[in-house]
Amino acid sequence: MTTAGPGAASSRLRPVADGAVNILIKEPGRFFGLVLDVFRAMFKWPFQWREFIQQAWFIVGVTVIPTALVAIPFGAVLALQMGGLIRQMGAQSYMGATSVIAIVREASPIVTALLIAGAAGSAMCADLGARKIREEIDAMEVLGINPLHRLVVPRMLACAFIGLFLNGMVSVVGIVGGYVFNVMLQGGTPGAYLASFSGMAQLPDLYQAEFKAFVFGLTAGLVAAYKGLNAKGGPKGVGDAVNQTVVLTFVLLFLENFLISAIYFEFVPAKGS
């Protein structure tokens, strides 16, 4: 009977250690390097306007209808949940303010980001990954064409640009949905809903939401580009890269949302305080 020595134990643990180092150090480092290269490529001329317009139109086509369909029940659920809570507290006059502020500050940027990451980001990653495994990216580099400038920058800016408009659409649709459900199902009055909204909401809330949507769009485009350009292993590798793109983007979006909200509440006081 033989017993495994320290060398055997260390050899079994080495893949785990290498995987942890890759996830915690190497992958973030490579992603940060790509981010720096992309932002440097943004200022190179000429800008790829045709690619930008094509990608923006594609993102609109795959996200507008799902975003509107998601925003309606989202605003309704917020109105129903907050309506019950506020009635228990005896503050029905603030129903409009709480619903609208929740939608504008938090719900609309998150819904916008999730739709862009899930629909546009996954498609972008699949496109770049397919180009990578077909060696089109390598061919562009051989010809002296920077793939970051030619392909990544227009896609990233298209995600951020369309995110601004989708965020506004989600805010409007969510507010209208919350208004309808509050007035029709909860017995609220239209005047009280609108008066409380204007009494507590402020314009910086909208600015913060638009800034979030822009940053979330940049993040979705960068993550999709990173995973797509590093896809390997054939079609299966592209599929794995798409799945990783969606998951990683969601994690980063919620982290960014927390940081931006914390900074916003630190520097912009609530109205009336």
C-alpha positions in Angstrom: 0.0 0.0 0.0 1.4 3.3 -1.1 0.6 6.8 0.2 0.5 9.9 -1.9 3.3 12.3 -1.0 3.3 16.1 -0.9 4.1 16.3 -4.6 0.9 14.4 -5.6 -1.2 16.7 -3.4 0.4 19.8 -4.8 -0.1 18.5 -8.4 -3.8 18.0 -7.7 -4.2 21.5 -6.2 -2.2 23.2 -9.0 -5.2 23.3 -11.5 -7.4 24.9 -8.8 -4.7 27.5 -7.9 -4.1 28.2 -11.6 -7.8 28.7 -12.2 -8.1 31.1 -9.2 -5.1 33.1 -10.4 -6.6 33.3 -13.9 -10.0 34.5 -12.7 -8.7 36.9 -10.1 -5.6 38.4 -11.8 -5.1 37.4 -15.4 -8.6 37.8 -16.7 -9.2 41.3 -15.1 -5.8 42.4 -16.3 -6.4 41.3 -19.9 -9.8 42.9 -19.8 -8.4 46.2 -18.4 -5.8 46.1 -21.2 -8.5 45.8 -23.8 -10.4 48.7 -22.3 -7.3 50.9 -22.5 -6.7 49.9 -26.1 -10.3 50.5 -27.1 -10.4 54.0 -25.6 -7.2 54.8 -27.3 -8.7 53.6 -30.6 -11.7 55.8 -30.1 -9.7 58.9 -31.0 -8.2 57.6 -34.2 -9.5 59.0 -37.5 -11.6 58.2 -39.5 -14.5 57.1 -37.3 -16.5 54.2 -38.7 -19.8 56.0 -39.0 -21.3 53.4 -41.3 -20.6 50.5 -38.9 -21.8 52.7 -36.0 -25.2 53.4 -37.7 -25.6 49.7 -38.7 -25.0 48.5 -35.2 -27.2 51.1 -33.7 -30.0 50.2 -36.0 -29.5 46.5 -35.2 -29.6 47.2 -31.4 -32.8 49.2 -31.8 -34.4 46.4 -33.8 -33.6 43.7 -31.2 -34.3 45.7 -28.0 -37.1 48.3 -28.5 -40.1 45.9 -28.4 -38.8 43.7 -25.6 -37.8 46.7 -23.6 -41.3 48.2 -23.9 -42.9 44.9 -23.0 -40.7 44.5 -19.9 -41.2 48.1 -18.8 -45.0 47.9 -18.6 -45.2 45.1 -16.0 -42.1 46.5 -14.3 -43.8 49.8 -13.6 -47.1 48.0 -12.7 -45.3 45.7 -10.2 -43.6 48.7 -8.5 -46.9 50.5 -8.3 -48.7 47.6 -6.8 -46.0 46.7 -4.3 -45.3 50.2 -3.1 -49.0 51.1 -3.1 -49.7 48.4 -0.6 -46.8 49.4 1.6 -47.6 53.1 1.5 -51.2 52.4 2.4 -50.1 50.5 5.4 -48.0 53.5 6.4 -50.8 56.0 5.8 -48.9 57.9 3.2 -51.1 57.5 0.1 -50.3 61.0 -1.0 -46.7 60.0 -1.8 -47.6 57.1 -4.0 -46.7 58.9 -7.3 -43.4 60.1 -5.9 -42.2 56.8 -4.7 -43.2 54.9 -7.8 -41.7 57.4 -10.2 -38.5 57.9 -8.3 -38.0 54.1 -8.1 -38.6 53.7 -11.8 -36.4 56.7 -12.9 -33.5 56.2 -10.5 -33.1 52.5 -10.5 -35.5 50.4 -12.6 -35.2 52.1 -16.0 -31.3 51.9 -16.2 -31.3 48.3 -15.0 -34.0 47.2 -17.4 -32.2 49.0 -20.2 -28.8 47.5 -19.3 -30.2 43.9 -19.0 -31.9 44.1 -22.4 -28.8 45.6 -24.1 -26.5 43.0 -22.5 -28.9 40.1 -23.2 -29.9 40.9 -26.7 -27.3 43.2 -28.3 -24.2 42.1 -26.2 -24.7 38.4 -26.9 -25.2 39.1 -30.6 -22.1 41.2 -30.7 -20.0 38.6 -28.9 -21.3 35.9 -31.3 -20.4 38.0 -34.3 -16.9 38.9 -33.1 -16.3 35.3 -31.9 -17.3 33.9 -35.3 -14.9 36.3 -37.0 -12.2 35.2 -34.6 -12.5 31.5 -35.2 -12.7 32.1 -39.0 -9.4 34.0 -38.6 -10.9 37.2 -40.0 -9.5 39.2 -37.0 -6.0 37.9 -37.7 -6.4 38.7 -41.4 -7.3 42.3 -40.5 -4.3 42.7 -38.4 -2.0 41.3 -41.1 -3.5 43.9 -43.5 -2.7 46.7 -40.9 -6.3 47.2 -39.9 -6.9 47.7 -36.2 -9.9 45.5 -35.3 -10.6 47.5 -32.2 -10.9 50.7 -34.2 -12.8 49.1 -37.0 -15.2 46.7 -35.2 -15.2 47.3 -31.4 -15.4 51.1 -31.0 -18.5 51.5 -33.2 -20.3 48.6 -31.5 -19.4 49.9 -28.0 -20.6 53.4 -28.7 -23.7 52.2 -30.4 -24.6 50.3 -27.2 -24.1 53.4 -25.1 -25.9 55.7 -27.5 -29.0 53.5 -27.8 -28.9 52.9 -24.1 -29.7 56.6 -23.5 -32.8 56.5 -25.6 -34.0 53.1 -24.3 -33.6 54.4 -20.8 -35.9 57.4 -21.6 -38.4 55.0 -23.2 -38.4 52.7 -20.2 -38.9 55.6 -17.8 -41.9 57.0 -19.8 -43.5 53.5 -20.3 -42.9 52.5 -16.7 -44.3 55.8 -15.3 -47.4 55.5 -17.5 -47.9 51.9 -16.5 -47.5 52.7 -12.8 -50.0 55.6 -13.2 -52.6 53.5 -14.9 -52.3 50.7 -12.3 -52.3 53.1 -9.4 -55.4 55.0 -10.6 -57.4 52.0 -11.9 -56.6 49.2 -9.5 -55.6 50.9 -6.3 -58.1 53.7 -6.2 -55.5 56.5 -6.4 -56.3 60.0 -7.8 -54.5 61.3 -10.8 -53.9 64.7 -9.2 -52.3 63.3 -6.1 -50.1 61.0 -8.2 -48.7 63.8 -10.3 -48.5 66.3 -7.5 -46.4 64.0 -5.3 -44.1 63.2 -8.2 -43.3 66.8 -8.9 -42.9 67.5 -5.2 -40.1 64.9 -4.5 -38.5 64.1 -7.9 -35.7 66.3 -9.3 -33.9 66.7 -12.6 -30.6 65.2 -11.3 -32.5 61.9 -10.9 -32.9 61.8 -14.6 -29.3 62.8 -15.3 -28.1 60.1 -13.0 -30.3 57.5 -14.8 -29.0 58.6 -18.2 -25.4 58.5 -17.0 -26.0 54.9 -15.7 -27.5 53.8 -19.0 -24.5 55.2 -20.9 -22.0 53.5 -18.7 -24.0 50.3 -18.7 -24.0 50.4 -22.5 -20.2 50.9 -22.6 -19.7 48.0 -20.2 -21.9 45.6 -22.2 -20.0 46.5 -25.4 -16.6 46.1 -23.8 -17.4 42.7 -22.2 -18.9 41.4 -25.4 -15.9 42.5 -27.4 -13.4 41.0 -24.9 -15.2 37.6 -24.8 -15.7 37.6 -28.6 -12.2 38.4 -29.5 -10.8 35.8 -27.1 -13.2 33.0 -28.2 -11.4 29.7 -29.1 -12.4 26.1 -29.6 -14.7 26.4 -32.6 -18.5 27.0 -32.5 -18.6 25.6 -28.9 -16.1 28.2 -27.8 -18.2 30.9 -29.3 -21.3 29.6 -27.5 -19.4 29.5 -24.2 -18.2 33.1 -24.8 -21.7 34.3 -25.4 -22.9 32.7 -22.1 -20.0 34.2 -20.2 -20.6 37.6 -21.7 -24.2 37.7 -20.4 -23.3 36.5 -16.9 -20.2 38.7 -16.5 -22.1 41.8 -17.9 -24.9 41.3 -15.4 -22.5 41.1 -12.5 -20.6 44.2 -13.6 -23.8 46.1 -14.2 -25.1 45.5 -10.7 -21.7 46.5 -9.2 -21.6 49.7 -11.2 -25.2 50.5 -10.3 -24.3 50.3 -6.6 -21.2 52.5 -7.0 -22.9 55.1 -9.1 -26.0 55.3 -6.8 -23.7 55.5 -3.7 -21.8 58.4 -5.2 -25.0 60.1 -6.4 -26.6 60.0 -2.9 -23.4 61.3 -1.4 -23.2 64.5 -3.5 -26.8 65.1 -4.5 -29.1 65.6 -1.5 -32.8 64.5 -1.6 -35.2 67.2 -2.6 -36.5 69.0 0.4 -33.7 67.9 2.7 
